Amino acid sequence: MEGKKERDVIVVGAGPAGAMTATILAQKGHDVLLLDRVPFPRDKTCGDAVPAGAIERMHHYGMKEKVDTAVARGEFYPLKSLKIVSPRAYEIQALLEKGHEGSDSYVAPRMYFDHVIQQHAIDSGTQFCVAQAKEPIVEDGRVVGVRAQTNGSISDLRARLVIGADGVTSAIARRLRPKTEQHEDAHRAVALRAYIEDLEEIPHEVEFYLYKDILPGYAWIFPIGENRANIGLGMRLDQFRKHKLNLEKMLQEFLQMPAIKPRVKKGGQLHDVATWQLNFGSQAQMQHVFDGALLVGDAAGFINPITGGGIHNSIISAELAAEVADEALKKGDTSYEGMQVYEQRCHDELWEGMQKSYRMQNWFMHFPVLVDILVRFGRQSQSLTQTFLSKL
Ligand SMILES: Cc1cc2nc3c(=O)[nH]c(=O)nc-3n(C[C@H](O)[C@H](O)[C@H](O)COP(=O)(O)OP(=O)(O)OC[C@H]3O[C@@H](n4cnc5c(N)ncnc54)[C@H](O)[C@@H]3O)c2cc1C
């Protein structure tokens, strides 16, 4: 990795947000360096549910062949329906609509899913390098590059623009965002994910369990093949702390529930159990644009509060950031003023949905009976299933 050369763009983090931003900018002819602290393929703690809309955005940048190959290899598991179970065990089922261009939604373990986009970024002309960003380099209040560690040595990498796509613990956001703009616990969640063998799955159906003790979070079973699923649960962080809960214990309790226990065979083998955080996009006035830098995906905090879905929003923010970055690089102005329009575009695209989901989350927390009503009479109201269907 050459330290002295000034790049057009350094993207920090090669998850869906970073790899997608790198892909688009490389396809537009920019010189892009994509960094990740670990080599790919790599796991990322996630429910792995990817909506059709996100898949179609990937197709748009030339990834259809790679997606089809992953499906043919059984790495992406196609989905047909969704089930929501309420505190009093009412159930509602809904068919998952295909995307506008006929794509399916999938449960796509991130080991495979992220590798598709990261590989496509490289095929599109991005240079990928395993390096851990320590911090952005800031000179006279302006980001001019990234201080990164590779094989134990630190180098200063310079670029006209830095994209922070390094997830929820972003080193770029931590340094650039004012201390007053940290995510509050009421706009964060903590979740545990495991893979389970020997669990009778409902073929091609994702299941959400919104029981009383977990609201306004939920437990999930997302199948990845016969008798195999991604299983987990997540809760809003303020509630989790208030009730001093333990996610591993909660998962064991979930597996003992009457609706689940008979489906678990041979004791159910859990593996790759891991916990991670989620930052919702519902907190007002968070900054995503800086002099010489933009934030995308989880580094920006674009997760939907009610579903915990963030992959689609990561890809949306990547598209918006790449568009603004391309315009700014062509004009030769990557200042805060030159890229401020990114705030407005993110707001226009994402803010209303975030607010609606956050309101719904608060209602569920205070009035769990509302979930029963919505699920029981869901065919009339449709609002709950629509939220889960559209904001997954
Ligand atoms: C338990 C759980 C379940 C979830 N389930 C779903 C789901 O089913 N569907 C859904 O849509 N969303 C889900 N989400 C949210 C989803 O995982 C995120 O929104 C999504 O991964 C965001 O993508 P990203 O590219 O912004 O960040 P990430 O996927 O986190 O990628 C960030 C990348 O940056 C790298 N990195 C971090 N720090 C550095 C550094 N200092 N230097 C270099 N590289 C660095 C990391 O190695 C990583 O590759 C879930 C989240 C959790 C925690």
The ligand as an ORCA input file, in Angstrom:
! r2SCAN-3c Opt
* xyz 0 1
  C     -27.590     -9.143     15.688
  C     -27.915     -8.271     14.499
  C     -28.859     -8.707     13.581
  C     -29.116     -7.938     12.446
  N     -29.980     -8.439     11.512
  C     -30.172     -7.774     10.355
  C     -30.942     -8.345      9.324
  O     -31.415     -9.491      9.407
  N     -31.129     -7.622      8.166
  C     -30.580     -6.369      8.017
  O     -30.807     -5.733      6.995
  N     -29.807     -5.823      8.984
  C     -29.574     -6.495     10.137
  N     -28.736     -5.969     11.086
  C     -28.064     -4.681     10.819
  C     -26.906     -4.893      9.818
  O     -26.050     -5.904     10.294
  C     -26.119     -3.605      9.610
  O     -27.008     -2.544      9.421
  C     -25.177     -3.700      8.406
  O     -24.192     -4.664      8.616
  C     -24.504     -2.352      8.163
  O     -23.543     -2.471      7.138
  P     -22.246     -1.518      7.153
  O     -21.507     -1.824      5.921
  O     -22.622     -0.144      7.474
  O     -21.416     -2.012      8.439
  P     -20.764     -3.430      8.736
  O     -21.493     -4.494      8.058
  O     -20.619     -3.484     10.223
  O     -19.326     -3.332      8.069
  C     -18.330     -2.517      8.651
  C     -16.971     -3.020      8.168
  O     -15.978     -2.136      8.664
  C     -14.873     -2.881      9.138
  N     -14.208     -2.043     10.149
  C     -14.652     -1.686     11.370
  N     -13.779     -0.874     11.973
  C     -12.753     -0.715     11.101
  C     -11.543      0.039     11.146
  N     -11.221      0.784     12.213
  N     -10.711      0.001     10.079
  C     -11.022     -0.768      8.977
  N     -12.161     -1.490      8.896
  C     -13.015     -1.446      9.937
  C     -15.485     -4.154      9.694
  O     -14.534     -5.218      9.724
  C     -16.618     -4.401      8.697
  O     -16.217     -5.234      7.630
  C     -28.461     -6.693     12.252
  C     -27.530     -6.247     13.194
  C     -27.241     -7.020     14.307
  C     -26.203     -6.549     15.285
*
